[in-house]
């Protein structure tokens, strides 16, 4: 697993495997968010498999799937509710880590400027420039 630690309590990665969940639990992760729909590609590990492994390791599993880079407002609200309601470590994953990173960037835009969000992402090797308009829109909405 190629995990990117975005901040102390939040990380993202590409698709995880059930046998990798034990290391997330050892790192203190208490919530696992899957941003990937089942059946996105052949032979993909199912959410049910990941959920079973997560629960066996004391990790709560949350499924907030989106099929691409455009994050609908209702899905972002679900994600934000998890982030705001949790004081424990959270790990989010999708096929490559991009969608989960976008979810983080959009949620971070509620309390930070677009430049700050994009700079933080870039410092971690995450390119959020394709969703700059969404980030700016959220920044504007929350600054009014």
MARBA-3410 file (N, C-alpha, C, O; in Angstrom, 1 decimal):
144
0.9,-1.2,0.0,0.0,0.0,0.0,0.9,1.2,0.0,1.9,1.3,0.8 ~ 0.6,2.2,-0.9,1.3,3.4,-1.0,0.5,4.5,-0.2,-0.3,5.2,-0.9 ~ 0.7,4.6,1.1,-0.1,5.5,1.9,0.5,6.9,1.9,1.7,7.1,2.1 ~ -0.4,7.9,1.8,0.0,9.3,1.9,-0.6,9.8,3.2,-1.8,9.8,3.3 ~ 0.2,10.2,4.1,-0.3,10.8,5.4,-0.5,12.3,5.1,0.4,13.1,5.1
-1.8,12.7,5.0,-2.1,14.1,4.7,-2.0,14.9,5.9,-1.4,16.0,5.9 ~ -2.4,14.4,7.1,-2.2,15.1,8.3,-2.2,14.0,9.4,-2.5,12.8,9.1 ~ -2.0,14.4,10.6,-1.8,13.4,11.7,-2.9,12.3,11.8,-2.7,11.2,12.1 ~ -4.2,12.7,11.5,-5.3,11.8,11.6,-6.0,11.4,10.3,-7.1,10.9,10.3 ~ -5.3,11.7,9.2,-6.0,11.4,7.9,-4.9,11.0,6.9,-4.0,11.7,6.6
-5.2,9.8,6.2,-4.3,9.3,5.2,-5.2,8.8,4.0,-6.3,8.5,4.2 ~ -4.5,8.6,2.9,-5.2,8.1,1.7,-4.3,7.1,1.0,-3.1,7.1,1.2 ~ -4.9,6.2,0.2,-4.1,5.3,-0.6,-4.9,4.8,-1.8,-6.1,5.1,-1.9 ~ -4.2,4.0,-2.6,-4.9,3.3,-3.7,-5.7,2.1,-3.0,-5.7,2.0,-1.8 ~ -6.3,1.3,-3.9,-7.1,0.2,-3.4,-6.2,-0.6,-2.4,-5.1,-1.0,-2.7
-6.8,-1.0,-1.3,-6.1,-1.8,-0.3,-6.6,-3.2,-0.4,-7.7,-3.5,-1.0 ~ -5.8,-4.1,0.1,-6.1,-5.5,0.2,-6.5,-5.9,1.6,-6.0,-5.3,2.6 ~ -7.3,-6.9,1.8,-7.7,-7.3,3.2,-6.4,-7.6,4.1,-6.5,-7.3,5.3 ~ -5.4,-8.1,3.5,-4.2,-8.4,4.4,-3.4,-7.2,4.8,-2.5,-7.2,5.6 ~ -3.7,-6.0,4.2,-3.1,-4.8,4.5,-3.8,-4.0,5.7,-3.2,-3.1,6.3
-4.9,-4.5,6.0,-5.7,-3.8,7.0,-5.1,-3.9,8.4,-5.2,-3.0,9.3 ~ -4.4,-5.0,8.7,-3.8,-5.2,10.0,-2.8,-4.1,10.2,-2.6,-3.6,11.4 ~ -2.0,-3.7,9.2,-1.1,-2.6,9.4,-1.7,-1.3,9.6,-1.2,-0.4,10.4 ~ -2.9,-1.0,9.0,-3.7,0.2,9.3,-4.1,0.2,10.8,-4.0,1.2,11.5 ~ -4.6,-0.9,11.3,-5.0,-1.0,12.7,-3.8,-0.8,13.6,-3.9,-0.1,14.6
-2.6,-1.3,13.2,-1.4,-1.1,14.0,-1.0,0.3,14.1,-0.4,0.8,15.0 ~ -1.3,1.1,13.0,-1.0,2.5,12.9,-2.1,3.3,13.7,-2.0,4.6,13.8 ~ -3.1,2.7,14.2,-4.1,3.4,15.0,-5.3,3.8,14.2,-6.2,4.6,14.7 ~ -5.5,3.4,13.0,-6.7,3.8,12.2,-7.9,3.1,12.8,-7.9,1.9,13.1 ~ -8.9,3.9,13.0,-10.2,3.5,13.6,-11.4,3.5,12.6,-12.4,2.9,12.8
-11.2,4.3,11.5,-12.2,4.4,10.5,-11.6,4.3,9.1,-10.6,4.9,8.8 ~ -12.2,3.5,8.3,-11.8,3.2,6.9,-12.9,3.6,6.0,-14.0,3.1,6.0 ~ -12.6,4.6,5.1,-13.6,5.1,4.1,-13.2,4.6,2.7,-12.1,4.8,2.2 ~ -14.1,3.9,2.1,-14.0,3.4,0.7,-14.7,4.4,-0.2,-15.9,4.6,-0.1 ~ -14.0,5.1,-1.1,-14.6,6.0,-2.1,-14.7,5.4,-3.5,-14.9,6.1,-4.5
-14.7,4.1,-3.5,-14.7,3.3,-4.8,-16.0,2.5,-4.9,-16.3,1.7,-3.9 ~ -16.7,2.5,-6.0,-17.9,1.7,-6.2,-17.4,0.2,-6.4,-16.3,0.0,-7.0 ~ -18.1,-0.8,-6.0,-17.8,-2.1,-6.3,-18.0,-2.3,-7.8,-18.8,-1.6,-8.5 ~ -17.2,-3.2,-8.4,-17.3,-3.6,-9.8,-16.7,-2.5,-10.8,-17.0,-2.6,-12.0 ~ -15.9,-1.7,-10.3,-15.3,-0.6,-11.1,-14.3,-1.2,-12.1,-14.2,-0.7,-13.2
-13.7,-2.3,-11.8,-12.8,-3.0,-12.7,-12.8,-4.5,-12.4,-13.2,-4.9,-11.2 ~ -12.5,-5.4,-13.3,-12.5,-6.8,-13.1,-11.5,-7.2,-11.9,-10.5,-6.6,-11.8 ~ -11.9,-8.2,-11.2,-11.1,-8.7,-10.1,-10.8,-7.8,-8.9,-9.9,-8.0,-8.2 ~ -11.6,-6.7,-8.9,-11.4,-5.7,-7.8,-11.9,-6.4,-6.5,-12.9,-7.1,-6.4 ~ -11.1,-6.1,-5.4,-11.5,-6.5,-4.1,-12.8,-5.9,-3.7,-13.0,-4.6,-3.9
-13.8,-6.6,-3.2,-15.1,-6.0,-3.0,-15.1,-5.3,-1.6,-14.3,-5.5,-0.7 ~ -16.1,-4.4,-1.5,-16.2,-3.7,-0.2,-16.6,-4.6,0.9,-16.1,-4.4,2.0 ~ -17.3,-5.7,0.6,-17.7,-6.6,1.6,-16.4,-7.3,2.2,-16.3,-7.6,3.4 ~ -15.5,-7.6,1.3,-14.2,-8.3,1.8,-13.4,-7.3,2.7,-12.9,-7.7,3.7 ~ -13.3,-6.0,2.2,-12.6,-5.0,3.0,-13.3,-4.8,4.3,-12.6,-4.7,5.4
-14.6,-4.7,4.3,-15.4,-4.4,5.5,-15.2,-5.5,6.5,-15.0,-5.2,7.7 ~ -15.2,-6.8,6.1,-15.0,-7.9,7.0,-13.6,-7.9,7.6,-13.5,-8.1,8.8 ~ -12.6,-7.6,6.8,-11.3,-7.5,7.3,-11.1,-6.3,8.3,-10.4,-6.4,9.3 ~ -11.7,-5.2,7.9,-11.7,-4.0,8.8,-12.3,-4.3,10.2,-11.7,-4.1,11.2 ~ -13.5,-4.8,10.1,-14.2,-5.1,11.4,-13.5,-6.1,12.2,-13.5,-6.0,13.4
-12.8,-7.1,11.6,-12.1,-8.1,12.3,-10.9,-7.5,13.0,-10.3,-8.1,13.9 ~ -10.4,-6.3,12.5,-9.3,-5.6,13.1,-9.7,-4.4,13.9,-8.9,-3.5,14.2 ~ -11.0,-4.3,14.3,-11.5,-3.2,15.1,-11.6,-1.9,14.4,-11.5,-0.8,15.0 ~ -11.7,-1.9,13.1,-11.8,-0.7,12.3,-13.3,-0.5,11.7,-13.8,-1.5,11.2 ~ -13.9,0.6,11.9,-15.2,0.9,11.3,-15.0,1.1,9.8,-14.1,1.8,9.4
-15.9,0.6,9.0,-15.9,0.7,7.6,-17.0,1.6,7.1,-18.2,1.4,7.5 ~ -16.7,2.5,6.3,-17.7,3.5,5.7,-17.6,3.5,4.2,-16.5,3.7,3.7 ~ -18.7,3.3,3.5,-18.6,3.3,2.0,-19.3,4.5,1.5,-20.5,4.7,1.6 ~ -18.5,5.4,0.8,-19.0,6.6,0.2,-18.4,6.6,-1.2,-17.5,7.3,-1.5 ~ -19.0,5.8,-2.1,-18.5,5.7,-3.4,-18.9,6.8,-4.4,-20.0,7.3,-4.3
-18.0,7.1,-5.3,-18.2,8.0,-6.4,-17.5,7.4,-7.6,-16.4,6.8,-7.5 ~ -18.1,7.5,-8.8,-17.5,6.8,-10.0,-16.4,7.6,-10.6,-15.7,7.0,-11.5 ~ -16.1,8.8,-10.3,-15.1,9.6,-10.9,-14.6,10.7,-10.1,-14.8,10.7,-8.9 ~ -14.0,11.7,-10.7,-13.4,12.8,-10.0,-14.4,13.9,-9.6,-14.1,14.7,-8.7 ~ -15.6,13.9,-10.1,-16.6,14.9,-9.7,-17.3,14.4,-8.5,-17.9,13.3,-8.5
-17.2,15.1,-7.4,-17.7,14.7,-6.1,-19.1,15.4,-5.9,-19.1,16.6,-5.8 ~ -20.2,14.6,-6.0,-21.5,15.3,-5.7,-21.6,15.8,-4.3,-21.0,15.3,-3.4 ~ -22.3,16.9,-4.2,-22.4,17.6,-2.9,-22.9,16.7,-1.8,-22.4,16.7,-0.6 ~ -23.9,15.8,-2.1,-24.4,14.9,-1.0,-23.3,13.9,-0.5,-23.3,13.5,0.7 ~ -22.4,13.5,-1.4,-21.4,12.6,-1.1,-20.3,13.3,-0.2,-19.7,12.8,0.7
-20.0,14.5,-0.6,-19.1,15.4,0.1,-19.6,15.6,1.6,-18.8,15.6,2.5 ~ -20.9,15.8,1.7,-21.5,16.0,3.0,-21.3,14.8,3.9,-21.1,14.9,5.1 ~ -21.5,13.6,3.3,-21.3,12.4,4.0,-19.9,12.3,4.5,-19.6,11.9,5.7 ~ -18.9,12.6,3.7,-17.5,12.5,4.0,-17.2,13.5,5.1,-16.5,13.2,6.1 ~ -17.7,14.7,5.0,-17.4,15.8,6.0,-18.0,15.4,7.3,-17.4,15.6,8.3
-19.2,14.8,7.3,-19.8,14.3,8.5,-18.9,13.3,9.3,-18.8,13.4,10.5 ~ -18.3,12.4,8.5,-17.4,11.5,9.1,-16.2,12.2,9.7,-15.8,12.0,10.8 ~ -15.6,13.1,8.9,-14.4,13.8,9.4,-14.7,14.6,10.6,-13.9,14.6,11.6 ~ -15.8,15.4,10.6,-16.1,16.3,11.7,-16.5,15.5,12.9,-16.4,16.0,14.0 ~ -17.1,14.3,12.7,-17.5,13.5,13.9,-16.5,12.6,14.5,-16.9,11.8,15.3
-15.3,12.6,14.0,-14.3,11.6,14.4,-13.1,12.3,14.9,-12.5,13.2,14.3 ~ -12.6,11.8,16.1,-11.4,12.3,16.6,-10.3,11.2,16.5,-9.1,11.4,16.9 ~ -10.6,10.1,15.8,-9.7,9.0,15.6,-9.0,9.1,14.2,-9.4,9.9,13.4 ~ -8.0,8.3,14.0,-7.4,8.2,12.7,-8.3,7.6,11.7,-9.0,6.7,11.9 ~ -8.3,8.3,10.5,-9.1,7.8,9.3,-8.2,7.6,8.2,-7.3,8.3,7.9
-8.5,6.5,7.4,-7.8,6.2,6.2,-8.9,6.1,5.1,-9.8,5.3,5.3 ~ -8.7,6.7,4.0,-9.6,6.7,2.8,-8.9,6.1,1.7,-7.7,6.3,1.5 ~ -9.6,5.3,0.8,-9.0,4.7,-0.3,-9.9,4.7,-1.5,-11.2,4.8,-1.3 ~ -9.4,4.6,-2.7,-10.1,4.4,-3.9,-9.2,3.6,-4.9,-8.3,2.9,-4.4 ~ -9.4,3.7,-6.2,-8.5,2.9,-7.1,-7.1,3.4,-7.0,-6.2,2.5,-6.9
-6.9,4.7,-7.1,-5.5,5.2,-7.2,-5.2,6.1,-6.0,-4.0,6.5,-5.8 ~ -6.2,6.5,-5.2,-6.0,7.5,-4.1,-6.4,8.9,-4.5,-6.6,9.8,-3.7 ~ -6.7,9.1,-5.8,-7.1,10.4,-6.3,-8.4,10.9,-5.8,-8.5,12.0,-5.3 ~ -9.4,10.1,-5.9,-10.8,10.5,-5.4,-10.8,10.8,-3.9,-11.3,11.8,-3.5 ~ -10.1,9.9,-3.2,-10.0,10.2,-1.7,-9.3,11.5,-1.4,-9.6,12.2,-0.5
-8.2,11.8,-2.2,-7.5,13.0,-2.1,-8.4,14.2,-2.4,-8.4,15.3,-1.8 ~ -9.2,14.0,-3.5,-10.1,15.1,-3.8,-11.2,15.3,-2.7,-11.5,16.5,-2.4 ~ -11.7,14.3,-2.2,-12.6,14.4,-1.0,-12.0,15.2,0.1,-12.6,16.2,0.6 ~ -10.7,14.9,0.4,-10.0,15.6,1.5,-9.9,17.1,1.1,-10.2,18.0,1.9 ~ -9.4,17.4,-0.2,-9.2,18.7,-0.6,-10.5,19.6,-0.6,-10.5,20.7,-0.1
-11.6,19.0,-1.0,-12.9,19.7,-1.0,-13.3,19.9,0.5,-13.9,21.0,0.8 ~ -13.1,19.0,1.3,-13.5,19.2,2.7,-12.6,20.2,3.4,-13.1,21.0,4.2 ~ -11.3,20.2,3.1,-10.4,21.2,3.6,-10.6,22.6,3.1,-10.3,23.6,3.8 ~ -11.3,22.7,2.0,-11.6,24.0,1.4,-12.7,24.8,2.2,-12.9,26.0,2.0 ~ -13.3,24.1,3.1,-14.3,24.8,3.9,-13.7,25.7,4.9,-14.3,26.7,5.3
-12.4,25.5,5.3,-11.8,26.3,6.3,-10.4,26.9,5.9,-9.7,27.5,6.7 ~ -10.1,26.7,4.6,-8.8,27.1,4.1,-9.0,27.7,2.7,-10.0,27.5,2.0 ~ -8.0,28.5,2.3,-8.1,29.1,0.9,-7.8,28.1,-0.1,-7.1,27.0,0.2 ~ -8.2,28.3,-1.3,-7.9,27.4,-2.4,-6.4,27.3,-2.6,-5.9,26.2,-2.8 ~ -5.6,28.4,-2.5,-4.2,28.3,-2.6,-3.6,27.4,-1.5,-2.6,26.7,-1.8
-4.1,27.5,-0.3,-3.6,26.7,0.8,-3.9,25.2,0.6,-3.0,24.4,0.8 ~ -5.1,24.9,0.1,-5.4,23.5,-0.2,-4.6,22.9,-1.3,-4.0,21.8,-1.2 ~ -4.4,23.7,-2.4,-3.6,23.2,-3.5,-2.1,23.1,-3.1,-1.5,22.2,-3.6 ~ -1.6,24.0,-2.3,-0.2,24.0,-1.9,0.0,22.8,-1.0,1.0,22.1,-1.2 ~ -0.9,22.5,0.0,-0.7,21.4,0.9,-0.7,20.1,0.0,0.1,19.2,0.3
-1.7,20.0,-0.9,-1.8,18.8,-1.7,-0.5,18.6,-2.5,0.1,17.5,-2.6 ~ 0.0,19.7,-3.2,1.2,19.6,-4.0,2.4,19.2,-3.2,3.3,18.5,-3.6 ~ 2.5,19.7,-1.9,3.6,19.3,-1.0,3.7,17.9,-0.7,4.7,17.3,-0.3 ~ 2.5,17.2,-0.9,2.4,15.7,-0.7,2.5,14.9,-2.0,2.4,13.7,-1.9 ~ 2.7,15.6,-3.1,2.7,15.0,-4.4,1.3,14.7,-5.0,1.2,13.8,-5.8
0.3,15.4,-4.5,-1.1,15.2,-4.9,-1.4,16.4,-5.8,-1.3,17.5,-5.4 ~ -1.9,16.1,-7.0,-2.3,17.1,-8.0,-3.8,17.3,-7.9,-4.6,16.5,-8.5 ~ -4.2,18.4,-7.3,-5.6,18.7,-7.2,-6.0,19.8,-8.2,-7.2,20.3,-8.2 ~ -5.1,20.2,-9.1,-5.5,21.3,-10.0,-6.6,21.0,-10.9,-7.4,21.9,-11.3 ~ -6.9,19.7,-11.3,-8.1,19.5,-12.1,-9.4,19.8,-11.4,-10.4,20.0,-12.1
-9.4,19.9,-10.1,-10.6,20.3,-9.4,-10.5,21.6,-8.7,-11.2,21.9,-7.7 ~ -9.7,22.5,-9.2,-9.5,23.8,-8.7,-10.8,24.6,-8.6,-11.1,25.3,-7.6 ~ -11.6,24.5,-9.7,-12.9,25.2,-9.7,-13.8,24.8,-8.6,-14.4,25.6,-7.9 ~ -13.9,23.5,-8.3,-14.7,23.0,-7.2,-14.1,23.5,-5.9,-14.9,23.9,-5.0 ~ -12.8,23.4,-5.7,-12.2,23.9,-4.5,-12.5,25.4,-4.3,-12.9,25.8,-3.2
-12.3,26.2,-5.3,-12.6,27.6,-5.2,-14.1,27.9,-4.9,-14.4,28.8,-4.1 ~ -14.9,27.1,-5.5,-16.4,27.3,-5.2,-16.7,27.1,-3.8,-17.5,27.8,-3.2 ~ -16.1,26.0,-3.2,-16.4,25.7,-1.8,-15.8,26.8,-0.9,-16.4,27.2,0.1 ~ -14.6,27.2,-1.2,-13.9,28.3,-0.4,-14.8,29.5,-0.4,-15.0,30.2,0.6 ~ -15.3,29.9,-1.6,-16.2,31.1,-1.7,-17.5,30.9,-0.9,-17.9,31.8,-0.2
-18.1,29.8,-1.0,-19.3,29.5,-0.3,-19.1,29.6,1.2,-20.0,30.1,1.9 ~ -18.0,29.1,1.7,-17.8,29.1,3.2,-17.2,30.4,3.7,-17.1,30.6,4.9 ~ -16.8,31.3,2.8,-16.3,32.6,3.3,-17.3,33.7,3.3,-17.1,34.8,3.8 ~ -18.5,33.4,2.7,-19.6,34.4,2.7,-20.3,34.4,4.0,-21.3,35.2,4.1
END
